Amino acid sequence: MKIGFVCDKHSNRSVIAEGLAIKILKELGLKAEVYSASLEPDKEIAEITLELLKEKGLNVANVKNNTLEDIPYEELDVLVMICDKLDKTCPYTISHKRRETWLVEEPHPLTREELKRTIDKIERFLKDLFRYDKLSK
């Protein structure tokens, strides 16, 4: 299974979702290829984002900003758009067995507190997506 998380700008939300998804899937004993992309990625991921992901126990060594062209977009089984603006921007592809839109605003200002709220919200969405409460027992 291939899962992709896409946001409109920057990359913080999609990178957070990718990292947390990998961690949660591992905890559940599930295997999937997980990708993240942004329509307008920043050149670099904000250092504070990487710090908070490390605090969550995530390996950030290979984390990078991607565009849609950098990921196997047309091969994704699950596409999660982390912004309501993307529903019309991200083309439908027959491989997308499931498409979801999550309303998660880009953290602004980019402070530790705002990022923590964003991480917590994305983690709740992911646990619902993967039925964490049912599968982790």
Buried (B, 14 or more C-beta within 10 A) or exposed (E): EBBBBBBBBBBBBBBBBBBBBBBBBEEBEEEBBBBBBBBEBBEEBBEBBBEBBEEBEBEBEEBEBBBBEBBEBEEBBBBBBBBEEBEEEBEEEEBBEEBEBBEBEBBEEBEEEBBBBBBEBBBEBBBEBBEBEEEEE
